Amino acid sequence: MKVKIIKKQSFRVIGKEGQGISNEGEQWIPSLWKEAKENFNEIEQLAKKDSEGNIVGIWGAMSDINDNFNPWGKEGKYIAGCEVVNTATAPKNWTEWNIPGYKYIVASCNQETYEKVFNYILKEYMSENKY
């Protein structure tokens, strides 16, 4: 599995937000992705695209429950969504996060491999690389 660390300037994501017990993420996060995927047509026109018309990024982002983008404690927040243009406003039933510039862990996946990649990042990659 190819995992890389990137430095990225602040950006915006519109998606489906959830909050739950950190060590139970495998139970509450997949439903956020399911809901985002099923309703993606509602935000598709807001997606940031490259010069070829491809969506720049689909993001699963995490924050502490105080929205400070610190690591999860006992609980955490998660958004399953799409990077959007800076002027975008979240439609009804969607949430907008302004994500700060920082270093990010990036791994490619699809709907079928998401859970495996997510678990690998959290349970292996981060500890092996002292994050």
N, C-alpha and C positions, 0 to 999 in steps of 0.2 A: 504494500500500500504506500503510495507516494504522499508524504506529508511535507509541507514546507511552511516556513515562517515568513510572513511578508510585513513590510511597514506600509501602512495605509493612512492617508489623511482622513479627517472626519468625513462621515457619509451618513446618508439616511436610509432607513429600511422601513418599509411598511409590511406588516404581517399579522399573524395571529399570535397573541401573547398569552402565556400561561405562567402560573406560579405554583410551586409545589415543593415537597420534601426532596432535598438534593439526591439522596441515595435511592429515590424512587422515580428518577427521571425517565427511566425506560418505560414506565407505566403512563406518564402524563404527557410526555413530549410527542410521541408518534401521532396522537390525535390532533395536535396543533398542525403538523405537516399535512395530515389528511384533510383538515378543514381548509388550509391555505391552498392546497392543490385543487380541491373541488371548486373553489371560488376564485381562482387566479384570474379569470376573465374580468373580474371587477377592478383589478389593479394593473393589469397587463399594459395598458396605455401609459402608466406612470413610470414603468421600469426604465432605468438608465440603460442605454444601449451603446455598443461600440460603433465604429464607422461602417461596419458590415451589417448592422441591424440586429446583432446578437445581444441578448441580455447580459449585462456585465457581471451580475452576481446574484445568486440565490444564497441567502444567509440564514444560518441558525446561530443566533447570538445570545449570549448569556450575560446576566447582571445579578448583583446582589439584590435583595428585596427593597433596598432603599434607592434603587436606580442610580447608584454611583459607579456602576461597571466594575465593582470589586468582585473577587472570587465569591462563589457561593459559600454560605455558611450552612446551617441546618436546612435552610430553605433557599430557593433561588428563583429567578425569573428567566424566561426563555422566550425568544421570538423566532418564529418560522416565517421567513418572508423574502422579499426581493429588494435589492438596492434600487432606489428610485431617484429621479431627478430632484435637485435641491428645492424646487418650487412646489413639489407634490404635497398634497394634503390627504391624509388618510380618510377613505370613505367610511361611512357608517359600518360598524362592526369590525373594523380593522384598527390596528394600533400603529403609531409612528414612533420610531426611536431615532434620535440623533446620536449616532455612535461616534465616540471620540477617536481621533487619530491615535494609533498605537501599533504595536506588533500583534499580528494575528496568526493563529494556526489555521492553515488552509489544507483541506483534503477533498479530492473529488469523490463524489458518490452519486447514486441515483436513488430513487424511491426504494428499490429492493435492497440496496446495500447500506442505506443511511444508518440503520440501527447498529449494524456491525462496526461501521466507521466511527460513529459517535462513541460507542463503548470502548473501542480501541483508544481513541484520543483521551478520554477521561480516565480509563483504568490502566493503560499501559504507557502511551506516549508521554503524557504529562509527567508522570512520576519518573520514568526512565530518563527524561531530559530535565528533571528538577524544576518543573514549573509548578 
